[in-house]
Amino acid sequence: MYSKIRFMTLLLLLAAPLLAQEPLVFKDDAQEMRFNDLTLELRCLVCQNQNLADSDAPLAQDLRQEIYEMMMAGQTNDQIKTFMVDRYGDFVLYRPPMQSNTLALWILPIFLLFGGAVVVFFVIRSRNRKLAAQQQGDLS
């Protein structure tokens, strides 16, 4: 009897967050699309490379609720994004802006790609020279 009560209590505790989550009500489809676009553009802070729309983390649920409340208060997308960036930093954005502190993130891949192409060029050139020298040695 005692184990059944503990089991039921545990089930209720686990289900409480699911039961407490209220569905978001929008006045029209445009507002719902705007909300969906915003949650797709913002990153979940606890999940690895997942946006707010796809995350089931409790923090993501809280952030979605906060975005919803800010939208209902009449704030624009830019105001909401600015609030999120001020609070959590550029990491919250999936497409961070190009700034002096993020310049390396934008330029480094180009340099790595270019550097890799140069290395491949010189390796192929070196092999071709060795093969040509070897073929000339075989012909002699």
C-alpha positions as CSV (number, residue, x, y, z in Angstrom):
1,M,0.0,0.0,0.0
2,Y,2.8,2.4,1.0
3,S,4.7,1.8,-2.3
4,K,1.6,2.5,-4.3
5,I,1.2,5.9,-2.7
6,R,4.8,6.7,-3.3
7,F,4.5,5.6,-6.9
8,M,1.4,7.7,-7.5
9,T,3.1,10.7,-5.8
10,L,6.1,10.3,-8.0
11,L,3.9,10.2,-11.1
12,L,2.1,13.3,-10.1
13,L,5.4,15.2,-9.4
14,L,6.7,14.1,-12.8
15,A,3.5,15.1,-14.6
16,A,3.1,18.5,-12.8
17,P,5.2,20.5,-15.2
18,L,3.3,19.0,-18.2
19,L,-0.1,19.8,-16.6
20,A,1.0,23.3,-15.7
21,Q,2.0,24.3,-19.2
22,E,-0.8,26.4,-20.7
23,P,-1.2,26.5,-24.4
24,L,-0.3,29.8,-26.0
25,V,-3.3,31.6,-27.6
26,F,-2.7,34.0,-30.5
27,K,-5.2,36.4,-32.0
28,D,-4.4,35.4,-35.6
29,D,-2.2,33.3,-37.7
30,A,0.2,36.1,-38.5
31,Q,1.0,36.5,-34.8
32,E,1.5,32.8,-34.4
33,M,3.9,32.8,-37.4
34,R,5.8,35.7,-35.9
35,F,6.2,33.8,-32.6
36,N,7.3,30.7,-34.5
37,D,9.9,32.7,-36.5
38,L,11.3,34.3,-33.4
39,T,11.6,30.9,-31.6
40,L,13.4,29.5,-34.6
41,E,15.9,32.4,-34.7
42,L,16.8,32.1,-31.0
43,R,18.9,29.4,-29.6
44,C,18.1,27.3,-26.5
45,L,20.8,28.1,-23.9
46,V,20.9,24.6,-22.4
47,C,20.6,22.4,-25.4
48,Q,23.4,21.8,-27.9
49,N,22.7,23.6,-31.1
50,Q,18.9,23.6,-30.8
51,N,16.5,26.4,-31.2
52,L,13.8,27.5,-28.8
53,A,11.0,26.1,-31.0
54,D,12.4,22.5,-30.9
55,S,13.7,22.4,-27.4
56,D,11.8,20.7,-24.5
57,A,14.1,22.0,-21.8
58,P,12.4,23.9,-19.0
59,L,14.5,27.0,-19.7
60,A,13.3,27.0,-23.3
61,Q,9.7,26.7,-22.2
62,D,10.3,29.7,-19.9
63,L,11.9,31.7,-22.7
64,R,9.0,30.9,-25.1
65,Q,6.6,32.1,-22.5
66,E,8.6,35.3,-22.0
67,I,8.7,35.9,-25.8
68,Y,4.9,35.3,-25.9
69,E,4.4,37.8,-23.1
70,M,6.6,40.4,-24.7
71,M,4.7,40.0,-28.0
72,M,1.4,40.4,-26.2
73,A,2.8,43.6,-24.6
74,G,3.3,45.0,-28.1
75,Q,7.1,44.7,-28.4
76,T,8.7,44.3,-31.9
77,N,10.9,41.5,-33.0
78,D,14.0,43.7,-32.7
79,Q,13.1,44.7,-29.2
80,I,12.6,41.1,-28.2
81,K,15.9,40.1,-29.7
82,T,17.7,43.0,-28.1
83,F,16.3,42.0,-24.8
84,M,17.5,38.4,-25.2
85,V,20.9,39.5,-26.4
86,D,21.3,41.9,-23.5
87,R,20.3,39.2,-21.1
88,Y,22.1,36.2,-22.5
89,G,24.7,37.5,-25.0
90,D,25.1,36.9,-28.8
91,F,25.1,33.2,-28.2
92,V,21.3,33.3,-28.0
93,L,21.2,34.3,-31.7
94,Y,21.6,31.6,-34.4
95,R,23.0,34.2,-36.8
96,P,25.2,36.4,-34.6
97,P,26.0,39.8,-36.2
98,M,29.5,40.5,-37.5
99,Q,31.2,42.5,-34.8
100,S,34.8,43.0,-33.8
101,N,34.5,40.3,-31.1
102,T,32.9,37.8,-33.6
103,L,35.1,38.7,-36.6
104,A,37.3,35.6,-36.0
105,L,34.3,33.4,-36.2
106,W,33.4,34.8,-39.6
107,I,36.9,35.0,-41.1
108,L,38.6,31.9,-39.6
109,P,36.7,29.4,-41.8
110,I,37.7,31.2,-44.9
111,F,41.4,31.2,-43.9
112,L,41.2,27.6,-43.0
113,L,39.7,26.7,-46.3
114,F,42.2,28.7,-48.2
115,G,45.1,27.3,-46.1
116,G,43.9,23.8,-46.8
117,A,43.7,24.4,-50.5
118,V,47.3,25.8,-50.5
119,V,48.5,22.7,-48.6
120,V,46.7,20.3,-51.1
121,F,48.2,22.3,-54.0
122,F,51.8,21.9,-52.8
123,V,51.4,18.3,-51.8
124,I,50.0,17.4,-55.3
125,R,52.8,19.5,-57.0
126,S,55.4,17.7,-54.9
127,R,54.1,14.3,-55.7
128,N,53.9,15.1,-59.4
129,R,57.6,16.3,-59.4
130,K,58.6,13.1,-57.6
131,L,56.7,11.0,-60.1
132,A,58.2,12.9,-63.0
133,A,61.7,12.5,-61.6
134,Q,61.1,8.8,-61.0
135,Q,59.8,8.2,-64.5
136,Q,62.9,10.0,-66.0
137,G,65.1,7.8,-63.8
138,D,63.3,4.7,-65.1
139,L,63.8,5.8,-68.7
140,S,67.5,6.3,-68.4
